[in-house]
């Protein structure tokens, strides 16, 4: 994952379901599946875009994010997520409620592009 301090490496826990036989990855809610950029960074980029703010603040805070990453995130947001959020009246008030809303309504993490359904475990075990 790209972070302000450089790249972070994670060991992703994978479990095999006894019922369906498939292997599933268990990720933190701050991670976007199939993306190297954290949810918080992506929300910051989109927030700046929607409010006509400079992209420099996000790129200065996280040198791993360049102009190409920035444009890619905006393009994915416009192509896959903006209309979904507007149709369900979901706003960027806080990341936790955004995550819960996207999991419950779309079965995906916000900004997850692949259509793999996910399950959110809001309480830890």
GROMACS elastic network, one bead per residue, 0.5 to 0.9 nm:
[ bonds ]
;  ai    aj funct       b0    kb
    1     6     6  0.85058   500
    1     7     6  0.55287   500
    1     8     6  0.51164   500
    1     9     6  0.64248   500
    1    10     6  0.78919   500
    1    31     6  0.85401   500
    1    35     6  0.76971   500
    1    37     6  0.57874   500
    1    38     6  0.68700   500
    2     5     6  0.82563   500
    2     6     6  0.61054   500
    2     8     6  0.63389   500
    2    36     6  0.56525   500
    2    37     6  0.53885   500
    2    38     6  0.72165   500
    2    62     6  0.79534   500
    2    63     6  0.88566   500
    2    64     6  0.58827   500
    2    65     6  0.74671   500
    3     6     6  0.51253   500
    3     7     6  0.55834   500
    3     8     6  0.65997   500
    3    36     6  0.89367   500
    3    37     6  0.74642   500
    3    38     6  0.76833   500
    3    41     6  0.86313   500
    3    61     6  0.89279   500
    3    62     6  0.60787   500
    3    63     6  0.80752   500
    3    64     6  0.67113   500
    3    65     6  0.84721   500
    4     7     6  0.79719   500
    4    60     6  0.86701   500
    4    61     6  0.59736   500
    4    63     6  0.62634   500
    4    64     6  0.68968   500
    4    65     6  0.87636   500
    5     8     6  0.81417   500
    5    62     6  0.74941   500
    5    63     6  0.83750   500
    5    64     6  0.86831   500
    6    62     6  0.80104   500
    6    63     6  0.77419   500
    6    64     6  0.65887   500
    7    36     6  0.89668   500
    7    64     6  0.78015   500
   12    25     6  0.65087   500
   12    26     6  0.66581   500
   12    27     6  0.68344   500
   13    24     6  0.83680   500
   13    25     6  0.57569   500
   13    26     6  0.54487   500
   13    27     6  0.75002   500
   14    23     6  0.63835   500
   14    24     6  0.53840   500
   14    26     6  0.60702   500
   15    22     6  0.83389   500
   15    23     6  0.54741   500
   15    24     6  0.53086   500
   15    25     6  0.64541   500
   15    26     6  0.76202   500
   16    19     6  0.88914   500
   16    20     6  0.84458   500
   16    21     6  0.61574   500
   16    22     6  0.56467   500
   16    24     6  0.62365   500
   16    25     6  0.89505   500
   17    20     6  0.56818   500
   17    21     6  0.50492   500
   17    22     6  0.56336   500
   17    23     6  0.63158   500
   17    24     6  0.74547   500
   18    21     6  0.54487   500
   18    22     6  0.80559   500
   19    22     6  0.83200   500
   20    23     6  0.88203   500
   27    30     6  0.81292   500
   27    31     6  0.65318   500
   27    32     6  0.84246   500
   27    33     6  0.78421   500
   28    31     6  0.55320   500
   28    32     6  0.85696   500
   29    32     6  0.75508   500
   29    39     6  0.81527   500
   29    96     6  0.85301   500
   29    99     6  0.73127   500
   29   109     6  0.77067   500
   29   120     6  0.80607   500
   30    38     6  0.62279   500
   30    39     6  0.53211   500
   30    40     6  0.69421   500
   30    95     6  0.86703   500
   30    99     6  0.86872   500
   31    34     6  0.89121   500
   31    35     6  0.77615   500
   31    36     6  0.83239   500
   31    37     6  0.77521   500
   31    38     6  0.52962   500
   31    39     6  0.56379   500
   31    40     6  0.86115   500
   31   109     6  0.82428   500
   32    35     6  0.55346   500
   32    36     6  0.77136   500
   32    37     6  0.73528   500
   32    38     6  0.62689   500
   32    39     6  0.58293   500
   32   109     6  0.62007   500
   32   110     6  0.72088   500
   32   111     6  0.66771   500
   32   112     6  0.57850   500
   33    36     6  0.83818   500
   33   108     6  0.88793   500
   33   109     6  0.74429   500
   33   111     6  0.85806   500
   33   112     6  0.58940   500
   33   113     6  0.83177   500
   33   114     6  0.81832   500
   34   112     6  0.72102   500
   34   113     6  0.80645   500
   34   114     6  0.77547   500
   35    38     6  0.74824   500
   35   111     6  0.88202   500
   35   112     6  0.77722   500
   37    40     6  0.83659   500
   37    41     6  0.65040   500
   37    42     6  0.67337   500
   37    65     6  0.80600   500
   37    69     6  0.87754   500
   38    41     6  0.53415   500
   38    42     6  0.63400   500
   38    43     6  0.86905   500
   39    42     6  0.51052   500
   39    43     6  0.60875   500
   39    44     6  0.85535   500
   39    95     6  0.81450   500
   39   109     6  0.87466   500
   39   110     6  0.76187   500
   39   111     6  0.77534   500
   40    43     6  0.51461   500
   40    44     6  0.61637   500
   40    45     6  0.86851   500
   40    95     6  0.73258   500
   41    44     6  0.50225   500
   41    45     6  0.62181   500
   41    46     6  0.86862   500
   41    58     6  0.74590   500
   41    62     6  0.84417   500
   42    45     6  0.50911   500
   42    46     6  0.62277   500
   42    47     6  0.84746   500
   42    70     6  0.85116   500
   42    73     6  0.68449   500
   42    74     6  0.87244   500
   42   111     6  0.78027   500
   43    46     6  0.51352   500
   43    47     6  0.59033   500
   43    48     6  0.85083   500
   43    92     6  0.77018   500
   43    95     6  0.78668   500
   43   110     6  0.89284   500
   43   111     6  0.88301   500
   44    47     6  0.50298   500
   44    48     6  0.61240   500
   44    49     6  0.85191   500
   44    58     6  0.69875   500
   45    48     6  0.52521   500
   45    49     6  0.62008   500
   45    50     6  0.86950   500
   45    55     6  0.70130   500
   45    58     6  0.65915   500
   45    70     6  0.68709   500
   45    73     6  0.76037   500
   45    74     6  0.75196   500
   46    50     6  0.60045   500
   46    51     6  0.84580   500
   46    70     6  0.89469   500
   46    73     6  0.76857   500
   46    74     6  0.63892   500
   46    77     6  0.75588   500
   47    50     6  0.51931   500
   47    51     6  0.61153   500
   47    52     6  0.84498   500
   47    53     6  0.81433   500
   47    92     6  0.75880   500
   48    51     6  0.52158   500
   48    52     6  0.58918   500
   48    54     6  0.64787   500
   48    55     6  0.66614   500
   48    57     6  0.88936   500
   48    58     6  0.84624   500
   49    52     6  0.51286   500
   49    53     6  0.60898   500
   49    54     6  0.76626   500
   49    55     6  0.75293   500
   49    74     6  0.74944   500
   50    53     6  0.77386   500
   52    55     6  0.89443   500
   53    56     6  0.87402   500
   53    57     6  0.87583   500
   54    57     6  0.65384   500
   54    58     6  0.82815   500
   55    58     6  0.57608   500
   55    59     6  0.64491   500
   55    60     6  0.86905   500
   55    67     6  0.83371   500
   55    70     6  0.77153   500
   56    59     6  0.50773   500
   56    60     6  0.57898   500
   56    61     6  0.84108   500
   57    60     6  0.51625   500
   57    61     6  0.61649   500
   57    62     6  0.86050   500
   58    61     6  0.51903   500
   58    62     6  0.61591   500
   58    63     6  0.84532   500
   58    65     6  0.78777   500
   58    70     6  0.89259   500
   59    62     6  0.50685   500
   59    63     6  0.55450   500
   59    64     6  0.75869   500
   59    65     6  0.56057   500
   59    66     6  0.63214   500
   59    67     6  0.79213   500
   59    70     6  0.82777   500
   60    63     6  0.58050   500
   60    65     6  0.86124   500
   61    65     6  0.89274   500
   62    65     6  0.58260   500
   62    66     6  0.86274   500
   63    66     6  0.69081   500
   64    69     6  0.89026   500
   65    68     6  0.79236   500
   65    69     6  0.57505   500
   65    70     6  0.67749   500
   66    69     6  0.53777   500
   66    70     6  0.62538   500
   66    71     6  0.87730   500
   67    71     6  0.61109   500
   67    72     6  0.84747   500
   68    71     6  0.51999   500
   68    72     6  0.60424   500
   68    73     6  0.86317   500
   69    72     6  0.50281   500
   69    73     6  0.61683   500
   69    74     6  0.86575   500
   70    73     6  0.53595   500
   70    74     6  0.63924   500
   70    75     6  0.87062   500
   71    74     6  0.51236   500
   71    75     6  0.60555   500
   71    76     6  0.85771   500
   72    75     6  0.50862   500
   72    76     6  0.61202   500
   72    77     6  0.84994   500
   73    76     6  0.51485   500
   73    77     6  0.60567   500
   73    78     6  0.86084   500
   73   111     6  0.82646   500
   74    77     6  0.50440   500
   74    78     6  0.61505   500
   74    79     6  0.85485   500
   75    78     6  0.51804   500
   75    79     6  0.60253   500
   75    80     6  0.84059   500
   76    79     6  0.51200   500
   76    80     6  0.57382   500
   76    81     6  0.73191   500
   76   111     6  0.74628   500
   76   113     6  0.76454   500
   77    80     6  0.54780   500
   77    82     6  0.58076   500
   77   111     6  0.66943   500
   78    81     6  0.60522   500
   78    82     6  0.52752   500
   78    83     6  0.76728   500
   79    82     6  0.72305   500
   79    83     6  0.83297   500
   80    83     6  0.74367   500
   80    84     6  0.75250   500
   80   111     6  0.78836   500
   80   112     6  0.89840   500
   80   113     6  0.71177   500
   81    84     6  0.51920   500
   81    85     6  0.62003   500
   81    86     6  0.86519   500
   81   110     6  0.77416   500
   81   111     6  0.68460   500
   81   113     6  0.87803   500
   82    85     6  0.53462   500
   82    86     6  0.62657   500
   82    87     6  0.86406   500
   83    86     6  0.50224   500
   83    87     6  0.59441   500
   83    88     6  0.86152   500
   84    87     6  0.51775   500
   84    88     6  0.63936   500
   84    89     6  0.85134   500
   84    90     6  0.83844   500
   84   106     6  0.88056   500
   85    88     6  0.53521   500
   85    89     6  0.58717   500
   85    91     6  0.70562   500
   85   102     6  0.84581   500
   86    90     6  0.62589   500
   86    91     6  0.79683   500
   87    90     6  0.78659   500
   88   101     6  0.89752   500
   88   105     6  0.84815   500
   90    93     6  0.85745   500
   90    97     6  0.87781   500
   90    98     6  0.69879   500
   90   101     6  0.73393   500
   90   102     6  0.85922   500
   91    94     6  0.80560   500
   91    97     6  0.87978   500
   91    98     6  0.70907   500
   92    95     6  0.67891   500
   92    97     6  0.83426   500
   92    98     6  0.65091   500
   93    96     6  0.88819   500
   93    97     6  0.75426   500
   93    98     6  0.75936   500
   94    97     6  0.57646   500
   94    98     6  0.63092   500
   94    99     6  0.87714   500
   95    99     6  0.60097   500
   95   100     6  0.85887   500
   96    99     6  0.51591   500
   96   100     6  0.62626   500
   96   101     6  0.86170   500
   97   100     6  0.50468   500
   97   101     6  0.59837   500
   97   102     6  0.85046   500
   98   101     6  0.51957   500
   98   102     6  0.61494   500
   98   103     6  0.85925   500
   98   109     6  0.88438   500
   98   110     6  0.72568   500
   99   102     6  0.52919   500
   99   103     6  0.61382   500
   99   104     6  0.85313   500
   99   108     6  0.85858   500
   99   109     6  0.61619   500
   99   110     6  0.62484   500
   99   120     6  0.89098   500
  100   103     6  0.52779   500
  100   104     6  0.60515   500
  100   105     6  0.84709   500
  100   109     6  0.84759   500
  100   120     6  0.77429   500
  100   122     6  0.83050   500
  101   104     6  0.52480   500
  101   105     6  0.59145   500
  101   106     6  0.79625   500
  101   110     6  0.87891   500
  102   105     6  0.52932   500
  102   106     6  0.52889   500
  102   107     6  0.64932   500
  102   108     6  0.59563   500
  102   109     6  0.58945   500
  102   110     6  0.57775   500
  103   106     6  0.55457   500
  103   109     6  0.58114   500
  103   110     6  0.78212   500
  103   117     6  0.87945   500
  103   118     6  0.71625   500
  103   119     6  0.70119   500
  103   120     6  0.64322   500
  104   107     6  0.57469   500
  104   108     6  0.80720   500
  104   119     6  0.85342   500
  104   120     6  0.81218   500
  105   108     6  0.81831   500
  106   109     6  0.80797   500
  106   110     6  0.88317   500
  106   117     6  0.80780   500
  106   118     6  0.89767   500
  107   115     6  0.86169   500
  107   116     6  0.80871   500
  107   117     6  0.51166   500
  107   118     6  0.52674   500
  107   119     6  0.66900   500
  107   120     6  0.83365   500
  108   111     6  0.81485   500
  108   112     6  0.62103   500
  108   113     6  0.84282   500
  108   114     6  0.86432   500
  108   115     6  0.74018   500
  108   116     6  0.72418   500
  108   117     6  0.58874   500
  108   118     6  0.55319   500
  108   119     6  0.79156   500
  108   120     6  0.88556   500
  109   112     6  0.53332   500
  109   113     6  0.87769   500
  109   118     6  0.76798   500
  109   120     6  0.89059   500
  110   113     6  0.85235   500
  112   115     6  0.76242   500
  112   116     6  0.87143   500
  113   116     6  0.85893   500
  114   117     6  0.87615   500
  120   123     6  0.89436   500
  121   124     6  0.69470   500
  121   125     6  0.89178   500
